[in-house]
């Protein structure tokens, strides 16, 4: 089992920055990749960013490419989502997820992921 706990959400203005940490505990050595997803009211959950636990590759949704950065601190078992130049359309509940599957569905597909955090709300005002 892997436990994930997100934090860092809040209310910001358009153009501001925010960093979301996701602390992992438990059998983190079994984790192949970590991802961030988000869900806005009335919309489906969508992929935001992911990277492998070794950090060899990072993936981003087109809507956040160039503005968001995913990174990790292996010593702290923590993955971060740095969000810059935020827009009102970034408003959503943000979830951290972990997958132990080295192969399978696309890393951008939420079905690839085995473990999920409880989420944290990010609201961007215009």
N, CA, C and O atoms as CSV, one atom per row, in Angstrom:
chain,resi,resn,atom,element,x,y,z
A,1,UNK,N,N,0.836,-1.199,0.000
A,1,UNK,CA,C,0.000,0.000,0.000
A,1,UNK,C,C,0.871,1.248,0.000
A,1,UNK,O,O,1.944,1.292,0.600
A,2,UNK,N,N,0.370,2.244,-0.689
A,2,UNK,CA,C,1.035,3.549,-0.723
A,2,UNK,C,C,0.016,4.587,-0.287
A,2,UNK,O,O,-1.097,4.634,-0.809
A,3,UNK,N,N,0.399,5.411,0.666
A,3,UNK,CA,C,-0.480,6.486,1.120
A,3,UNK,C,C,0.035,7.813,0.558
A,3,UNK,O,O,1.236,8.080,0.547
A,4,UNK,N,N,-0.901,8.627,0.096
A,4,UNK,CA,C,-0.558,9.911,-0.510
A,4,UNK,C,C,-1.325,11.025,0.186
A,4,UNK,O,O,-2.525,10.904,0.432
A,5,UNK,N,N,-0.634,12.098,0.499
A,5,UNK,CA,C,-1.280,13.230,1.158
A,5,UNK,C,C,-0.858,14.514,0.453
A,5,UNK,O,O,0.317,14.882,0.458
A,6,UNK,N,N,-1.835,15.191,-0.154
A,6,UNK,CA,C,-1.577,16.468,-0.811
A,6,UNK,C,C,-1.779,17.609,0.178
A,6,UNK,O,O,-2.487,17.476,1.176
A,7,UNK,N,N,-1.147,18.714,-0.121
A,7,UNK,CA,C,-1.344,19.941,0.648
A,7,UNK,C,C,-1.018,21.114,-0.248
A,7,UNK,O,O,-0.653,20.932,-1.410
A,8,UNK,N,N,-1.147,22.319,0.284
A,8,UNK,CA,C,-0.707,23.493,-0.452
A,8,UNK,C,C,-1.765,24.195,-1.275
A,8,UNK,O,O,-1.490,25.232,-1.880
A,9,UNK,N,N,-2.979,23.648,-1.312
A,9,UNK,CA,C,-4.024,24.303,-2.086
A,9,UNK,C,C,-4.469,25.607,-1.447
A,9,UNK,O,O,-4.125,25.900,-0.301
A,10,UNK,N,N,-5.234,26.384,-2.197
A,10,UNK,CA,C,-5.732,27.633,-1.654
A,10,UNK,C,C,-6.310,28.525,-2.724
A,10,UNK,O,O,-6.538,28.102,-3.858
A,11,UNK,N,N,-6.541,29.762,-2.347
A,11,UNK,CA,C,-7.102,30.770,-3.249
A,11,UNK,C,C,-5.995,31.714,-3.691
A,11,UNK,O,O,-5.316,32.315,-2.859
A,12,UNK,N,N,-5.813,31.843,-5.003
A,12,UNK,CA,C,-4.810,32.750,-5.552
A,12,UNK,C,C,-5.449,33.582,-6.649
A,12,UNK,O,O,-6.555,33.291,-7.105
A,13,UNK,N,N,-4.740,34.618,-7.067
A,13,UNK,CA,C,-5.221,35.445,-8.168
A,13,UNK,C,C,-4.565,34.999,-9.469
A,13,UNK,O,O,-3.498,34.385,-9.461
A,14,UNK,N,N,-5.198,35.307,-10.557
A,14,UNK,CA,C,-4.645,34.976,-11.865
A,14,UNK,C,C,-3.239,35.563,-11.989
A,14,UNK,O,O,-2.994,36.713,-11.624
A,15,UNK,N,N,-2.335,34.754,-12.507
A,15,UNK,CA,C,-0.952,35.165,-12.658
A,15,UNK,C,C,-0.054,34.757,-11.503
A,15,UNK,O,O,1.171,34.786,-11.623
A,16,UNK,N,N,-0.661,34.378,-10.385
A,16,UNK,CA,C,0.108,33.969,-9.217
A,16,UNK,C,C,0.652,32.552,-9.370
A,16,UNK,O,O,0.322,31.831,-10.311
A,17,UNK,N,N,1.495,32.182,-8.411
A,17,UNK,CA,C,2.083,30.842,-8.386
A,17,UNK,C,C,1.660,30.123,-7.111
A,17,UNK,O,O,1.322,30.739,-6.100
A,18,UNK,N,N,1.691,28.797,-7.200
A,18,UNK,CA,C,1.348,27.950,-6.056
A,18,UNK,C,C,2.089,26.642,-6.225
A,18,UNK,O,O,2.253,26.162,-7.347
A,19,UNK,N,N,2.537,26.059,-5.127
A,19,UNK,CA,C,3.208,24.759,-5.193
A,19,UNK,C,C,2.444,23.754,-4.338
A,19,UNK,O,O,2.153,24.000,-3.167
A,20,UNK,N,N,2.133,22.635,-4.944
A,20,UNK,CA,C,1.422,21.565,-4.246
A,20,UNK,C,C,2.390,20.429,-3.944
A,20,UNK,O,O,2.938,19.829,-4.868
A,21,UNK,N,N,2.611,20.122,-2.668
A,21,UNK,CA,C,3.393,18.927,-2.329
A,21,UNK,C,C,2.477,17.712,-2.209
A,21,UNK,O,O,1.306,17.835,-1.852
A,22,UNK,N,N,3.019,16.558,-2.506
A,22,UNK,CA,C,2.312,15.293,-2.284
A,22,UNK,C,C,3.295,14.359,-1.579
A,22,UNK,O,O,4.274,13.901,-2.168
A,23,UNK,N,N,3.015,14.094,-0.321
A,23,UNK,CA,C,3.894,13.236,0.467
A,23,UNK,C,C,3.440,11.791,0.359
A,23,UNK,O,O,2.273,11.477,0.594
A,24,UNK,N,N,4.369,10.914,0.001
A,24,UNK,CA,C,4.071,9.485,-0.137
A,24,UNK,C,C,4.674,8.706,1.014
A,24,UNK,O,O,5.766,9.020,1.486
A,25,UNK,N,N,3.955,7.687,1.465
A,25,UNK,CA,C,4.461,6.825,2.525
A,25,UNK,C,C,4.011,5.401,2.246
A,25,UNK,O,O,3.158,5.167,1.389
A,26,UNK,N,N,4.583,4.456,2.967
A,26,UNK,CA,C,4.261,3.059,2.741
A,26,UNK,C,C,5.256,2.435,1.775
A,26,UNK,O,O,6.456,2.695,1.856
A,27,UNK,N,N,4.760,1.616,0.866
A,27,UNK,CA,C,5.619,0.874,-0.053
A,27,UNK,C,C,5.998,1.734,-1.259
A,27,UNK,O,O,5.724,1.372,-2.403
A,28,UNK,N,N,6.624,2.863,-0.989
A,28,UNK,CA,C,6.969,3.791,-2.073
A,28,UNK,C,C,7.992,3.202,-3.038
A,28,UNK,O,O,8.084,3.638,-4.186
A,29,UNK,N,N,8.761,2.210,-2.580
A,29,UNK,CA,C,9.762,1.620,-3.463
A,29,UNK,C,C,9.116,0.889,-4.626
A,29,UNK,O,O,9.764,0.629,-5.640
A,30,UNK,N,N,7.818,0.552,-4.476
A,30,UNK,CA,C,7.110,-0.155,-5.543
A,30,UNK,C,C,6.509,0.798,-6.574
A,30,UNK,O,O,5.917,0.355,-7.558
A,31,UNK,N,N,6.654,2.074,-6.357
A,31,UNK,CA,C,6.032,3.066,-7.228
A,31,UNK,C,C,6.863,3.281,-8.488
A,31,UNK,O,O,8.070,3.512,-8.418
A,32,UNK,N,N,6.200,3.201,-9.641
A,32,UNK,CA,C,6.892,3.446,-10.904
A,32,UNK,C,C,6.807,4.911,-11.300
A,32,UNK,O,O,7.781,5.484,-11.787
A,33,UNK,N,N,5.651,5.515,-11.093
A,33,UNK,CA,C,5.467,6.906,-11.487
A,33,UNK,C,C,4.448,7.588,-10.589
A,33,UNK,O,O,3.616,6.938,-9.954
A,34,UNK,N,N,4.530,8.893,-10.551
A,34,UNK,CA,C,3.582,9.717,-9.798
A,34,UNK,C,C,2.930,10.692,-10.761
A,34,UNK,O,O,3.557,11.161,-11.711
A,35,UNK,N,N,1.674,10.988,-10.507
A,35,UNK,CA,C,0.975,11.910,-11.393
A,35,UNK,C,C,0.094,12.876,-10.631
A,35,UNK,O,O,-0.236,12.661,-9.465
A,36,UNK,N,N,-0.277,13.939,-11.310
A,36,UNK,CA,C,-1.257,14.901,-10.784
A,36,UNK,C,C,-2.424,14.960,-11.768
A,36,UNK,O,O,-2.247,15.026,-12.985
A,37,UNK,N,N,-3.606,14.932,-11.196
A,37,UNK,CA,C,-4.832,15.068,-11.964
A,37,UNK,C,C,-5.664,16.172,-11.318
A,37,UNK,O,O,-5.412,16.561,-10.178
A,38,UNK,N,N,-6.645,16.667,-12.045
A,38,UNK,CA,C,-7.522,17.662,-11.460
A,38,UNK,C,C,-8.946,17.467,-11.964
A,38,UNK,O,O,-9.184,16.907,-13.035
A,39,UNK,N,N,-9.867,17.941,-11.167
A,39,UNK,CA,C,-11.271,17.848,-11.547
A,39,UNK,C,C,-11.985,19.121,-11.144
A,39,UNK,O,O,-12.023,19.494,-9.972
A,40,UNK,N,N,-12.549,19.777,-12.143
A,40,UNK,CA,C,-13.330,20.985,-11.920
A,40,UNK,C,C,-14.805,20.600,-11.777
A,40,UNK,O,O,-15.212,19.541,-12.256
A,41,UNK,N,N,-15.604,21.440,-11.129
A,41,UNK,CA,C,-17.031,21.121,-10.955
A,41,UNK,C,C,-17.713,20.877,-12.294
A,41,UNK,O,O,-17.591,21.677,-13.222
A,42,UNK,N,N,-18.422,19.776,-12.381
A,42,UNK,CA,C,-19.155,19.466,-13.591
A,42,UNK,C,C,-18.322,18.911,-14.726
A,42,UNK,O,O,-18.833,18.691,-15.824
A,43,UNK,N,N,-17.040,18.681,-14.473
A,43,UNK,CA,C,-16.155,18.164,-15.519
A,43,UNK,C,C,-15.522,16.852,-15.078
A,43,UNK,O,O,-15.488,16.521,-13.893
A,44,UNK,N,N,-15.027,16.124,-16.055
A,44,UNK,CA,C,-14.344,14.878,-15.747
A,44,UNK,C,C,-12.937,15.176,-15.219
A,44,UNK,O,O,-12.359,16.236,-15.458
A,45,UNK,N,N,-12.427,14.199,-14.500
A,45,UNK,CA,C,-11.057,14.322,-14.022
A,45,UNK,C,C,-10.108,14.296,-15.209
A,45,UNK,O,O,-10.276,13.499,-16.132
A,46,UNK,N,N,-9.107,15.173,-15.179
A,46,UNK,CA,C,-8.175,15.249,-16.300
A,46,UNK,C,C,-6.730,15.204,-15.822
A,46,UNK,O,O,-6.398,15.609,-14.709
A,47,UNK,N,N,-5.902,14.703,-16.696
A,47,UNK,CA,C,-4.476,14.594,-16.432
A,47,UNK,C,C,-3.836,15.975,-16.420
A,47,UNK,O,O,-4.200,16.844,-17.213
A,48,UNK,N,N,-2.878,16.173,-15.513
A,48,UNK,CA,C,-2.133,17.430,-15.452
A,48,UNK,C,C,-0.653,17.188,-15.751
A,48,UNK,O,O,-0.094,17.777,-16.677
A,49,UNK,N,N,-0.028,16.321,-14.960
A,49,UNK,CA,C,1.410,16.082,-15.122
A,49,UNK,C,C,1.776,14.758,-14.455
A,49,UNK,O,O,1.060,14.271,-13.580
A,50,UNK,N,N,2.897,14.187,-14.880
A,50,UNK,CA,C,3.392,12.947,-14.274
A,50,UNK,C,C,4.878,12.832,-14.527
A,50,UNK,O,O,5.401,13.379,-15.498
A,51,UNK,N,N,5.550,12.116,-13.648
A,51,UNK,CA,C,6.922,11.739,-13.945
A,51,UNK,C,C,7.222,10.408,-13.278
A,51,UNK,O,O,6.579,10.009,-12.308
A,52,UNK,N,N,8.218,9.737,-13.830
A,52,UNK,CA,C,8.621,8.468,-13.254
A,52,UNK,C,C,9.357,8.733,-11.956
A,52,UNK,O,O,9.926,9.808,-11.767
A,53,UNK,N,N,9.348,7.755,-11.062
A,53,UNK,CA,C,9.952,7.957,-9.740
A,53,UNK,C,C,11.446,8.204,-9.858
A,53,UNK,O,O,12.042,8.849,-8.995
A,54,UNK,N,N,12.050,7.698,-10.915
A,54,UNK,CA,C,13.465,7.973,-11.130
A,54,UNK,C,C,13.667,9.345,-11.746
A,54,UNK,O,O,14.792,9.839,-11.821
A,55,UNK,N,N,12.571,9.964,-12.189
A,55,UNK,CA,C,12.656,11.302,-12.750
A,55,UNK,C,C,13.165,11.349,-14.167
A,55,UNK,O,O,13.503,12.418,-14.676
A,56,UNK,N,N,13.224,10.187,-14.818
A,56,UNK,CA,C,13.820,10.160,-16.152
A,56,UNK,C,C,12.937,10.820,-17.208
A,56,UNK,O,O,13.431,11.302,-18.227
A,57,UNK,N,N,11.620,10.840,-16.957
A,57,UNK,CA,C,10.739,11.474,-17.944
A,57,UNK,C,C,9.612,12.206,-17.246
A,57,UNK,O,O,9.126,11.779,-16.199
A,58,UNK,N,N,9.203,13.317,-17.842
A,58,UNK,CA,C,8.065,14.076,-17.332
A,58,UNK,C,C,7.053,14.258,-18.458
A,58,UNK,O,O,7.413,14.372,-19.629
A,59,UNK,N,N,5.786,14.283,-18.078
A,59,UNK,CA,C,4.701,14.400,-19.038
A,59,UNK,C,C,3.770,15.524,-18.558
A,59,UNK,O,O,3.547,15.697,-17.360
A,60,UNK,N,N,3.234,16.278,-19.523
A,60,UNK,CA,C,2.350,17.380,-19.172
A,60,UNK,C,C,1.160,17.433,-20.118
A,60,UNK,O,O,1.250,17.070,-21.291
A,61,UNK,N,N,0.052,17.892,-19.574
A,61,UNK,CA,C,-1.097,18.206,-20.421
A,61,UNK,C,C,-0.768,19.465,-21.206
A,61,UNK,O,O,-0.049,20.336,-20.717
A,62,UNK,N,N,-1.287,19.561,-22.409
A,62,UNK,CA,C,-1.011,20.728,-23.247
A,62,UNK,C,C,-1.447,22.023,-22.553
A,62,UNK,O,O,-0.827,23.071,-22.734
A,63,UNK,N,N,-2.502,21.941,-21.769
A,63,UNK,CA,C,-3.054,23.144,-21.140
A,63,UNK,C,C,-2.145,23.728,-20.061
A,63,UNK,O,O,-2.302,24.887,-19.679
A,64,UNK,N,N,-1.203,22.936,-19.573
A,64,UNK,CA,C,-0.331,23.441,-18.501
A,64,UNK,C,C,1.135,23.475,-18.915
A,64,UNK,O,O,1.980,23.970,-18.169
A,65,UNK,N,N,1.438,22.959,-20.082
A,65,UNK,CA,C,2.824,22.900,-20.535
A,65,UNK,C,C,3.421,24.296,-20.575
A,65,UNK,O,O,2.825,25.219,-21.129
A,66,UNK,N,N,4.601,24.447,-19.985
A,66,UNK,CA,C,5.261,25.737,-19.942
A,66,UNK,C,C,4.907,26.559,-18.721
A,66,UNK,O,O,5.572,27.550,-18.421
A,67,UNK,N,N,3.850,26.149,-18.005
A,67,UNK,CA,C,3.440,26.882,-16.798
A,67,UNK,C,C,3.611,26.042,-15.533
A,67,UNK,O,O,3.949,26.567,-14.472
A,68,UNK,N,N,3.376,24.745,-15.652
A,68,UNK,CA,C,3.465,23.844,-14.504
A,68,UNK,C,C,4.716,22.981,-14.622
A,68,UNK,O,O,5.160,22.646,-15.720
A,69,UNK,N,N,5.270,22.633,-13.472
A,69,UNK,CA,C,6.430,21.754,-13.439
A,69,UNK,C,C,6.242,20.709,-12.357
A,69,UNK,O,O,5.908,21.037,-11.218
A,70,UNK,N,N,6.456,19.457,-12.712
A,70,UNK,CA,C,6.416,18.384,-11.725
A,70,UNK,C,C,7.844,18.016,-11.350
A,70,UNK,O,O,8.720,17.911,-12.209
A,71,UNK,N,N,8.062,17.824,-10.065
A,71,UNK,CA,C,9.389,17.449,-9.597
A,71,UNK,C,C,9.233,16.563,-8.367
A,71,UNK,O,O,8.135,16.414,-7.831
A,72,UNK,N,N,10.337,15.983,-7.931
A,72,UNK,CA,C,10.230,15.133,-6.741
A,72,UNK,C,C,11.509,15.218,-5.925
A,72,UNK,O,O,12.594,15.509,-6.430
A,73,UNK,N,N,11.326,14.948,-4.630
A,73,UNK,CA,C,12.443,14.883,-3.703
A,73,UNK,C,C,12.423,13.457,-3.154
A,73,UNK,O,O,11.643,13.143,-2.254
A,74,UNK,N,N,13.268,12.615,-3.690
A,74,UNK,CA,C,13.251,11.205,-3.293
A,74,UNK,C,C,13.563,11.018,-1.818
A,74,UNK,O,O,13.019,10.118,-1.179
A,75,UNK,N,N,14.422,11.849,-1.279
A,75,UNK,CA,C,14.788,11.718,0.137
A,75,UNK,C,C,13.575,11.951,1.034
A,75,UNK,O,O,13.468,11.377,2.118
A,76,UNK,N,N,12.671,12.797,0.566
A,76,UNK,CA,C,11.471,13.107,1.355
A,76,UNK,C,C,10.254,12.343,0.865
A,76,UNK,O,O,9.162,12.498,1.412
A,77,UNK,N,N,10.431,11.518,-0.164
A,77,UNK,CA,C,9.292,10.799,-0.761
A,77,UNK,C,C,8.154,11.759,-1.089
A,77,UNK,O,O,6.987,11.481,-0.811
A,78,UNK,N,N,8.508,12.876,-1.676
A,78,UNK,CA,C,7.526,13.914,-1.966
A,78,UNK,C,C,7.616,14.336,-3.427
A,78,UNK,O,O,8.704,14.525,-3.971
A,79,UNK,N,N,6.460,14.477,-4.043
A,79,UNK,CA,C,6.353,14.982,-5.407
A,79,UNK,C,C,5.694,16.364,-5.342
A,79,UNK,O,O,4.768,16.583,-4.561
A,80,UNK,N,N,6.174,17.274,-6.158
A,80,UNK,CA,C,5.666,18.638,-6.145
A,80,UNK,C,C,5.065,18.995,-7.503
A,80,UNK,O,O,5.512,18.518,-8.547
A,81,UNK,N,N,4.050,19.836,-7.461
A,81,UNK,CA,C,3.511,20.432,-8.675
A,81,UNK,C,C,3.637,21.940,-8.510
A,81,UNK,O,O,2.896,22.557,-7.745
A,82,UNK,N,N,4.574,22.519,-9.230
A,82,UNK,CA,C,4.760,23.960,-9.211
A,82,UNK,C,C,3.881,24.567,-10.293
A,82,UNK,O,O,4.023,24.242,-11.471
A,83,UNK,N,N,2.980,25.442,-9.895
A,83,UNK,CA,C,2.027,26.035,-10.828
A,83,UNK,C,C,2.295,27.524,-10.927
A,83,UNK,O,O,2.103,28.259,-9.958
A,84,UNK,N,N,2.736,27.971,-12.085
A,84,UNK,CA,C,3.013,29.384,-12.330
A,84,UNK,C,C,2.012,29.956,-13.327
A,84,UNK,O,O,1.337,29.219,-14.045
A,85,UNK,N,N,1.931,31.268,-13.356
A,85,UNK,CA,C,1.056,31.960,-14.313
A,85,UNK,C,C,-0.331,31.339,-14.323
A,85,UNK,O,O,-0.874,31.012,-15.378
A,86,UNK,N,N,-0.885,31.184,-13.154
A,86,UNK,CA,C,-2.157,30.473,-13.062
A,86,UNK,C,C,-3.297,31.257,-13.694
A,86,UNK,O,O,-3.310,32.488,-13.714
A,87,UNK,N,N,-4.253,30.493,-14.209
A,87,UNK,CA,C,-5.415,31.053,-14.879
A,87,UNK,C,C,-6.686,30.597,-14.139
A,87,UNK,O,O,-6.670,29.588,-13.435
A,88,UNK,N,N,-7.767,31.339,-14.304
A,88,UNK,CA,C,-9.020,30.910,-13.664
A,88,UNK,C,C,-9.423,29.491,-14.055
A,88,UNK,O,O,-10.021,28.768,-13.257
A,89,UNK,N,N,-9.096,29.096,-15.277
A,89,UNK,CA,C,-9.453,27.741,-15.710
A,89,UNK,C,C,-8.615,26.653,-15.045
A,89,UNK,O,O,-8.867,25.467,-15.256
A,90,UNK,N,N,-7.636,27.034,-14.257
A,90,UNK,CA,C,-6.883,26.054,-13.468
A,90,UNK,C,C,-7.615,25.701,-12.179
A,90,UNK,O,O,-7.201,24.799,-11.451
A,91,UNK,N,N,-8.700,26.411,-11.901
A,91,UNK,CA,C,-9.478,26.139,-10.694
A,91,UNK,C,C,-10.023,24.720,-10.738
A,91,UNK,O,O,-10.723,24.337,-11.675
A,92,UNK,N,N,-9.691,23.947,-9.710
A,92,UNK,CA,C,-10.114,22.536,-9.666
A,92,UNK,C,C,-9.652,21.919,-8.352
A,92,UNK,O,O,-8.917,22.525,-7.572
A,93,UNK,N,N,-10.113,20.686,-8.140
A,93,UNK,CA,C,-9.601,19.887,-7.040
A,93,UNK,C,C,-8.438,19.089,-7.617
A,93,UNK,O,O,-8.598,18.394,-8.620
A,94,UNK,N,N,-7.277,19.187,-6.991
A,94,UNK,CA,C,-6.084,18.549,-7.521
A,94,UNK,C,C,-5.765,17.293,-6.718
A,94,UNK,O,O,-5.746,17.306,-5.488
A,95,UNK,N,N,-5.518,16.213,-7.445
A,95,UNK,CA,C,-5.240,14.922,-6.836
A,95,UNK,C,C,-3.861,14.431,-7.232
A,95,UNK,O,O,-3.441,14.570,-8.381
A,96,UNK,N,N,-3.174,13.863,-6.279
A,96,UNK,CA,C,-1.915,13.183,-6.509
A,96,UNK,C,C,-2.200,11.689,-6.647
A,96,UNK,O,O,-3.075,11.157,-5.965
A,97,UNK,N,N,-1.473,11.023,-7.518
A,97,UNK,CA,C,-1.700,9.597,-7.729
A,97,UNK,C,C,-0.384,8.875,-7.956
A,97,UNK,O,O,0.603,9.468,-8.392
A,98,UNK,N,N,-0.390,7.597,-7.655
A,98,UNK,CA,C,0.814,6.776,-7.839
A,98,UNK,C,C,0.448,5.498,-8.574
A,98,UNK,O,O,-0.621,4.927,-8.363
A,99,UNK,N,N,1.349,5.062,-9.436
A,99,UNK,CA,C,1.154,3.796,-10.121
A,99,UNK,C,C,2.351,2.884,-9.902
A,99,UNK,O,O,3.503,3.319,-9.897
A,100,UNK,N,N,2.044,1.615,-9.723
A,100,UNK,CA,C,3.100,0.613,-9.600
A,100,UNK,C,C,3.313,-0.113,-10.928
A,100,UNK,O,O,4.196,-0.962,-11.053
A,101,UNK,N,N,2.492,0.235,-11.913
A,101,UNK,CA,C,2.531,-0.447,-13.202
A,101,UNK,C,C,3.565,0.201,-14.109
A,101,UNK,O,O,3.477,1.381,-14.448
A,102,UNK,N,N,4.540,-0.600,-14.487
A,102,UNK,CA,C,5.556,-0.101,-15.401
A,102,UNK,C,C,4.997,-0.012,-16.817
A,102,UNK,O,O,5.428,0.833,-17.601
A,103,UNK,N,N,4.054,-0.865,-17.146
A,103,UNK,CA,C,3.442,-0.865,-18.471
A,103,UNK,C,C,1.929,-0.859,-18.308
A,103,UNK,O,O,1.419,-1.085,-17.211
A,104,UNK,N,N,1.220,-0.605,-19.382
A,104,UNK,CA,C,-0.234,-0.614,-19.343
A,104,UNK,C,C,-0.786,0.603,-20.047
A,104,UNK,O,O,-0.247,1.051,-21.059
A,105,UNK,N,N,-1.874,1.138,-19.499
A,105,UNK,CA,C,-2.489,2.327,-20.087
A,105,UNK,C,C,-1.497,3.484,-20.084
A,105,UNK,O,O,-0.500,3.467,-19.362
A,106,UNK,N,N,-1.787,4.470,-20.894
A,106,UNK,CA,C,-0.937,5.659,-20.934
A,106,UNK,C,C,-0.751,6.235,-19.539
A,106,UNK,O,O,-1.648,6.171,-18.699
A,107,UNK,N,N,0.408,6.789,-19.312
A,107,UNK,CA,C,0.674,7.399,-18.011
A,107,UNK,C,C,-0.227,8.613,-17.797
A,107,UNK,O,O,-0.324,9.118,-16.679
A,108,UNK,N,N,-0.881,9.083,-18.845
A,108,UNK,CA,C,-1.819,10.193,-18.750
A,108,UNK,C,C,-3.248,9.718,-18.457
A,108,UNK,O,O,-4.164,10.526,-18.305
A,109,UNK,N,N,-3.415,8.413,-18.383
A,109,UNK,CA,C,-4.731,7.825,-18.148
A,109,UNK,C,C,-4.888,7.490,-16.665
A,109,UNK,O,O,-4.037,6.810,-16.090
A,110,UNK,N,N,-5.957,7.958,-16.050
A,110,UNK,CA,C,-6.098,7.733,-14.606
A,110,UNK,C,C,-6.276,6.257,-14.267
A,110,UNK,O,O,-6.092,5.866,-13.115
A,111,UNK,N,N,-6.629,5.438,-15.243
A,111,UNK,CA,C,-6.766,3.999,-14.962
A,111,UNK,C,C,-5.418,3.330,-14.714
A,111,UNK,O,O,-5.350,2.207,-14.214
A,112,UNK,N,N,-4.365,4.026,-15.064
A,112,UNK,CA,C,-3.017,3.473,-14.847
A,112,UNK,C,C,-2.646,3.498,-13.372
A,112,UNK,O,O,-1.745,2.778,-12.943
A,113,UNK,N,N,-3.335,4.322,-12.597
A,113,UNK,CA,C,-2.907,4.620,-11.232
A,113,UNK,C,C,-3.622,3.769,-10.188
A,113,UNK,O,O,-4.826,3.527,-10.267
A,114,UNK,N,N,-2.831,3.318,-9.198
A,114,UNK,CA,C,-3.341,2.421,-8.171
A,114,UNK,C,C,-3.755,3.151,-6.895
A,114,UNK,O,O,-4.678,2.725,-6.201
A,115,UNK,N,N,-3.079,4.232,-6.596
A,115,UNK,CA,C,-3.296,4.925,-5.320
A,115,UNK,C,C,-3.564,6.407,-5.557
A,115,UNK,O,O,-2.999,7.027,-6.458
A,116,UNK,N,N,-4.437,6.951,-4.727
A,116,UNK,CA,C,-4.848,8.348,-4.872
A,116,UNK,C,C,-4.851,9.040,-3.526
A,116,UNK,O,O,-5.160,8.432,-2.501
A,117,UNK,N,N,-4.504,10.319,-3.538
A,117,UNK,CA,C,-4.629,11.130,-2.344
A,117,UNK,C,C,-6.040,11.652,-2.214
A,117,UNK,O,O,-6.899,11.381,-3.053
A,118,UNK,N,N,-6.269,12.405,-1.151
A,118,UNK,CA,C,-7.621,12.915,-0.885
A,118,UNK,C,C,-7.916,14.191,-1.667
A,118,UNK,O,O,-9.069,14.611,-1.769
A,119,UNK,N,N,-6.889,14.795,-2.208
A,119,UNK,CA,C,-7.073,15.983,-3.026
A,119,UNK,C,C,-6.954,17.274,-2.247
A,119,UNK,O,O,-7.057,17.297,-1.021
A,120,UNK,N,N,-6.734,18.354,-2.992
A,120,UNK,CA,C,-6.652,19.683,-2.396
A,120,UNK,C,C,-7.233,20.692,-3.385
A,120,UNK,O,O,-7.006,20.595,-4.591
A,121,UNK,N,N,-7.973,21.646,-2.871
A,121,UNK,CA,C,-8.669,22.608,-3.729
A,121,UNK,C,C,-7.748,23.760,-4.115
A,121,UNK,O,O,-7.055,24.332,-3.273
A,122,UNK,N,N,-7.755,24.085,-5.390
A,122,UNK,CA,C,-7.048,25.263,-5.895
A,122,UNK,C,C,-8.078,26.142,-6.596
A,122,UNK,O,O,-8.777,25.692,-7.504
A,123,UNK,N,N,-8.162,27.379,-6.173
A,123,UNK,CA,C,-9.093,28.332,-6.772
A,123,UNK,C,C,-8.307,29.534,-7.259
A,123,UNK,O,O,-7.573,30.164,-6.497
A,124,UNK,N,N,-8.469,29.847,-8.543
A,124,UNK,CA,C,-7.774,30.981,-9.148
A,124,UNK,C,C,-8.811,32.024,-9.522
A,124,UNK,O,O,-9.686,31.768,-10.349
A,125,UNK,N,N,-8.716,33.190,-8.918
A,125,UNK,CA,C,-9.676,34.254,-9.207
A,125,UNK,C,C,-9.136,35.165,-10.302
A,125,UNK,O,O,-7.928,35.345,-10.450
A,126,UNK,N,N,-10.060,35.729,-11.059
A,126,UNK,CA,C,-9.650,36.589,-12.183
A,126,UNK,C,C,-9.474,38.037,-11.743
A,126,UNK,O,O,-9.132,38.893,-12.560
